């Protein structure tokens, strides 16, 4: 009997020691933020993107599921809802591509847009949270924009983009790559630019680059060789690729949207380049790059989305 009482007392003592430890452990777990899975899958993102585009064409913000604190920029300038592209957009053009990333909760459109009788080239990125659009970021290239050297007209060819449109087929299941692999392949391109060494880039020989609809590759270069997306980096006037972001990684399409700022070398008058670049990756290598970009004045903070630091001209 005495032995049983002693065992019971020991168990009670042990329980009194363990319970506080369990409570501390539970409090420790609760101190970490809980991240809910994004509740908008590919069909949801497609529906939301289409609602937004249709609402913009109709000049009716109420037609899109906008968040109460919705924020929109057009070429890095914040615009009030109902102004800017909400008034000027009249339709979508011959090239229309839509991409979705359920992991980041983002959707994007790339292609030709119509503003009255004018055809322009644009990327628009949407952030969707709780099935509401919280962000819209437009990069629009127009013929009337200021160009690379601070003068016009801007480099733009919607007709050539239509003739050389991006592929519009899903990636075969056995050819799909992981998110990490897709982003690393794209990052090799920017590493090649900052090191001025095209051999670093994980791309096919003859890879194509189309800027604002204008084909920049396939031309003769020094020595008579035909240029591709890895050519000419030895002398390119880019010091850094700042504010690198990969908001859309569409694993089904094998496409990555990269957004960043090309910072020029000190002492040059060439404008910075704020861009959206669409990388089409085939069997582990870059096949084609399409862009929509603009050249901001020195006083404009770009991209006006996080990360904000390090994006001013280098003096």
C-alpha positions as CSV (number, residue, x, y, z in Angstrom):
1,X,0.0,0.0,0.0
2,X,2.8,2.4,0.9
3,X,4.6,1.6,-2.3
4,X,1.4,2.4,-4.4
5,X,1.0,5.7,-2.6
6,X,4.7,6.5,-3.3
7,X,4.3,5.7,-7.0
8,X,1.2,7.8,-7.3
9,X,2.9,10.8,-5.6
10,X,5.9,10.5,-8.0
11,X,3.5,10.5,-11.0
12,X,1.7,13.6,-9.7
13,X,5.1,15.3,-9.2
14,X,6.2,14.4,-12.7
15,X,2.9,15.7,-14.1
16,X,3.3,19.0,-12.3
17,X,6.7,19.4,-14.0
18,X,5.6,18.4,-17.5
19,X,2.4,20.5,-17.7
20,X,4.2,23.8,-17.5
21,X,6.7,22.7,-20.1
22,X,3.8,21.7,-22.4
23,X,2.2,25.0,-21.9
24,X,5.4,26.8,-22.8
25,X,5.8,24.7,-25.9
26,X,2.3,25.5,-27.1
27,X,2.9,29.2,-26.5
28,X,6.1,28.9,-28.5
29,X,4.3,27.4,-31.4
30,X,1.5,30.0,-31.3
31,X,4.1,32.8,-31.5
32,X,4.8,31.9,-35.1
33,X,2.6,33.5,-37.8
34,X,0.2,31.2,-39.5
35,X,0.2,31.4,-43.3
36,X,-3.0,30.2,-44.9
37,X,-2.8,28.6,-48.3
38,X,-3.8,30.9,-51.1
39,X,-7.5,30.3,-51.8
40,X,-7.3,31.3,-55.5
41,X,-6.3,28.5,-57.9
42,X,-5.6,28.9,-61.6
43,X,-9.3,29.0,-62.7
44,X,-9.9,31.6,-59.9
45,X,-6.9,33.7,-61.0
46,X,-8.1,33.5,-64.7
47,X,-11.6,34.7,-63.8
48,X,-10.2,37.5,-61.6
49,X,-7.8,38.7,-64.3
50,X,-10.6,38.6,-66.9
51,X,-12.9,40.5,-64.6
52,X,-10.3,43.2,-64.1
53,X,-9.4,43.6,-67.8
54,X,-13.1,43.7,-68.8
55,X,-13.8,46.3,-66.1
56,X,-10.9,48.4,-67.3
57,X,-12.1,48.2,-70.9
58,X,-15.6,49.3,-69.8
59,X,-14.1,52.1,-67.6
60,X,-15.9,50.6,-64.7
61,X,-13.8,49.8,-61.5
62,X,-17.0,48.4,-59.8
63,X,-16.9,45.5,-62.3
64,X,-13.7,44.1,-60.7
65,X,-13.3,42.6,-57.2
66,X,-11.0,45.4,-55.9
67,X,-9.7,45.4,-52.3
68,X,-10.6,48.4,-50.2
69,X,-6.9,49.4,-50.1
70,X,-6.3,48.6,-53.8
71,X,-3.2,50.2,-55.2
72,X,-2.3,50.6,-58.9
73,X,0.7,52.0,-60.7
74,X,1.2,52.8,-64.4
75,X,4.9,52.9,-65.4
76,X,5.7,53.3,-61.7
77,X,3.3,56.2,-61.0
78,X,0.5,55.6,-58.6
79,X,-2.9,56.4,-60.2
80,X,-6.2,56.9,-58.6
81,X,-8.8,54.2,-59.3
82,X,-10.9,55.2,-62.3
83,X,-8.2,57.3,-63.9
84,X,-5.3,56.5,-66.2
85,X,-5.7,53.2,-68.0
86,X,-9.2,52.9,-66.5
87,X,-10.1,55.7,-69.0
88,X,-7.8,55.1,-71.9
89,X,-8.0,51.3,-72.4
90,X,-10.5,50.4,-75.1
91,X,-9.7,46.8,-76.0
92,X,-7.1,44.0,-76.2
93,X,-5.1,43.5,-79.4
94,X,-4.0,40.6,-81.6
95,X,-1.6,39.1,-79.0
96,X,-3.1,38.2,-75.6
97,X,-1.3,35.9,-73.2
98,X,-2.4,35.2,-69.6
99,X,-0.3,33.6,-66.9
100,X,-1.1,32.4,-63.4
101,X,0.8,31.6,-60.3
102,X,-1.4,30.1,-57.5
103,X,1.6,29.9,-55.2
104,X,2.2,33.6,-55.2
105,X,-1.4,34.4,-55.7
106,X,-0.7,36.5,-58.8
107,X,-1.9,36.7,-62.4
108,X,-0.7,38.7,-65.4
109,X,-1.5,39.7,-68.9
110,X,1.1,40.3,-71.6
111,X,0.4,41.5,-75.1
112,X,-1.1,44.2,-77.2
113,X,-3.6,46.7,-75.8
114,X,-5.7,49.2,-77.6
115,X,-6.0,52.8,-76.4
116,X,-8.4,54.3,-79.0
117,X,-6.8,53.9,-82.4
118,X,-3.4,53.3,-80.9
119,X,-1.9,49.8,-80.3
120,X,0.6,49.6,-77.4
121,X,2.4,46.7,-75.7
122,X,1.9,46.1,-72.0
123,X,2.3,43.8,-69.0
124,X,-0.2,44.0,-66.1
125,X,0.4,42.1,-62.9
126,X,-2.3,41.5,-60.4
127,X,-2.0,40.4,-56.8
128,X,-5.1,38.5,-55.5
129,X,-5.7,37.9,-51.8
130,X,-8.9,36.5,-50.3
131,X,-10.2,36.7,-53.9
132,X,-9.8,40.4,-54.0
133,X,-7.4,42.3,-56.2
134,X,-5.0,44.2,-53.9
135,X,-2.4,45.3,-56.5
136,X,-2.2,46.2,-60.2
137,X,1.1,47.0,-61.8
138,X,1.1,48.2,-65.4
139,X,4.2,48.5,-67.6
140,X,3.1,50.1,-70.9
141,X,5.2,50.8,-73.9
142,X,3.9,53.5,-76.2
143,X,5.4,55.0,-79.3
144,X,5.1,58.5,-77.9
145,X,7.2,57.6,-74.8
146,X,10.7,58.9,-74.2
147,X,13.3,56.4,-75.4
148,X,16.6,55.1,-74.2
149,X,18.6,58.3,-74.7
150,X,15.9,60.7,-73.4
151,X,14.4,61.5,-76.7
152,X,11.6,60.0,-78.8
153,X,10.1,58.1,-80.5
154,X,10.2,55.0,-78.3
155,X,11.1,51.6,-79.6
156,X,7.8,49.9,-80.4
157,X,6.5,47.4,-83.0
158,X,3.1,45.7,-82.2
159,X,2.9,44.3,-85.7
160,X,6.2,42.4,-85.3
161,X,5.0,41.1,-82.0
162,X,1.9,39.8,-83.6
163,X,4.0,38.1,-86.3
164,X,6.3,36.5,-83.7
165,X,3.8,36.0,-80.9
166,X,4.8,34.0,-77.7
167,X,3.8,30.3,-77.6
168,X,0.4,29.6,-76.2
169,X,0.5,25.9,-75.3
170,X,1.0,24.3,-71.9
171,X,4.3,22.6,-71.1
172,X,4.2,18.8,-71.5
173,X,3.9,17.2,-68.1
174,X,7.3,15.3,-68.5
175,X,9.0,18.6,-69.4
176,X,7.9,20.7,-66.5
177,X,10.5,22.1,-64.1
178,X,10.3,23.1,-60.5
179,X,9.8,26.7,-59.4
180,X,13.3,26.9,-58.0
181,X,14.8,25.6,-61.3
182,X,12.8,28.0,-63.4
183,X,13.8,31.0,-61.3
184,X,17.5,29.9,-61.2
185,X,17.5,29.7,-65.0
186,X,16.1,33.2,-65.4
187,X,18.6,34.5,-62.8
188,X,21.4,33.2,-64.9
189,X,20.4,35.7,-67.5
190,X,20.8,38.6,-65.1
191,X,24.0,37.2,-63.8
192,X,25.3,37.2,-67.3
193,X,24.4,40.9,-67.7
194,X,26.0,42.0,-64.5
195,X,29.2,40.0,-65.1
196,X,29.2,41.0,-68.8
197,X,29.7,37.3,-69.6
198,X,27.0,35.7,-71.9
199,X,28.5,32.2,-71.3
200,X,27.0,32.2,-67.8
201,X,23.4,32.4,-69.3
202,X,21.5,29.1,-69.4
203,X,20.1,29.6,-72.9
204,X,19.9,28.0,-76.3
205,X,22.3,29.2,-79.0
206,X,20.2,31.5,-81.2
207,X,17.8,32.4,-78.3
208,X,15.5,35.3,-79.3
209,X,14.9,38.6,-77.5
210,X,12.0,40.8,-78.6
211,X,11.9,44.2,-76.9
212,X,8.6,46.1,-77.1
213,X,7.8,44.0,-80.1
214,X,11.1,44.7,-81.9
215,X,13.3,41.7,-82.6
216,X,16.8,42.6,-81.2
217,X,18.5,39.3,-82.0
218,X,19.4,37.5,-85.2
219,X,21.5,40.4,-86.5
220,X,25.1,40.3,-87.5
221,X,27.6,41.1,-84.8
222,X,31.3,41.5,-84.6
223,X,33.1,38.8,-86.5
224,X,30.1,38.1,-88.7
225,X,28.4,35.9,-86.1
226,X,24.6,36.1,-85.7
227,X,23.6,37.7,-82.3
228,X,21.3,36.0,-79.8
229,X,20.1,36.8,-76.3
230,X,23.5,36.2,-74.8
231,X,25.4,38.5,-77.2
232,X,27.0,41.9,-76.7
233,X,27.2,41.8,-72.9
234,X,30.9,42.7,-72.8
235,X,30.2,46.3,-73.5
236,X,26.6,46.7,-72.4
237,X,25.9,49.8,-70.4
238,X,24.4,48.1,-67.4
239,X,26.0,48.3,-63.9
240,X,23.4,46.4,-62.0
241,X,20.0,44.7,-62.2
242,X,18.3,46.2,-59.2
243,X,15.0,45.3,-57.5
244,X,14.9,41.8,-59.1
245,X,11.5,40.2,-58.7
246,X,9.8,37.0,-60.0
247,X,6.1,37.6,-59.3
248,X,4.8,35.0,-61.8
249,X,6.3,31.5,-62.1
250,X,3.8,29.6,-64.3
251,X,5.0,26.1,-64.0
252,X,2.3,24.8,-66.4
253,X,3.5,27.1,-69.2
254,X,7.2,27.1,-68.4
255,X,7.1,30.8,-68.2
256,X,8.6,33.3,-65.7
257,X,7.8,37.0,-65.4
258,X,10.9,38.9,-64.1
259,X,10.6,42.6,-63.2
260,X,13.6,44.8,-62.3
261,X,15.6,48.0,-63.1
262,X,18.7,48.2,-65.2
263,X,21.0,50.7,-63.5
264,X,23.5,52.4,-65.9
265,X,27.2,53.0,-65.4
266,X,28.3,56.2,-63.6
267,X,28.7,59.2,-65.8
268,X,26.5,58.1,-68.6
269,X,23.3,60.0,-69.7
270,X,21.5,56.8,-70.8
271,X,18.2,56.4,-68.9
272,X,17.5,53.6,-66.5
273,X,15.3,50.8,-67.9
274,X,12.3,49.6,-65.9
275,X,11.1,46.3,-67.4
276,X,8.9,43.3,-67.4
277,X,10.6,40.4,-69.1
278,X,8.8,37.2,-70.0
279,X,11.1,34.2,-70.2
280,X,10.0,31.2,-72.1
281,X,11.9,28.1,-70.9
282,X,12.1,24.9,-73.0
283,X,13.8,21.8,-71.6
284,X,15.8,23.7,-69.0
285,X,17.1,26.6,-71.2
286,X,15.8,30.0,-72.2
287,X,14.4,29.9,-75.7
288,X,12.8,33.4,-76.0
289,X,12.4,36.6,-74.1
290,X,9.6,39.1,-74.6
291,X,9.5,42.5,-72.9
292,X,7.4,45.5,-72.1
293,X,9.6,48.3,-70.7
294,X,10.0,52.1,-70.2
295,X,12.8,54.6,-69.5
296,X,12.0,56.7,-66.5
297,X,13.3,60.2,-65.8
298,X,16.1,60.5,-63.1
299,X,13.7,61.8,-60.5
300,X,11.1,59.0,-60.7
301,X,11.4,56.3,-57.9
302,X,11.2,53.0,-59.6
303,X,9.7,50.4,-59.6
304,X,7.5,51.9,-56.8
305,X,6.9,48.4,-55.4
306,X,9.0,46.6,-52.9
307,X,12.0,46.4,-52.8
308,X,12.2,50.2,-53.0
309,X,15.9,50.6,-52.2
310,X,18.8,50.8,-54.6
311,X,16.9,51.9,-57.7
312,X,18.0,55.5,-58.1
313,X,20.5,56.6,-60.8
314,X,24.1,56.0,-59.9
315,X,26.0,59.3,-60.0
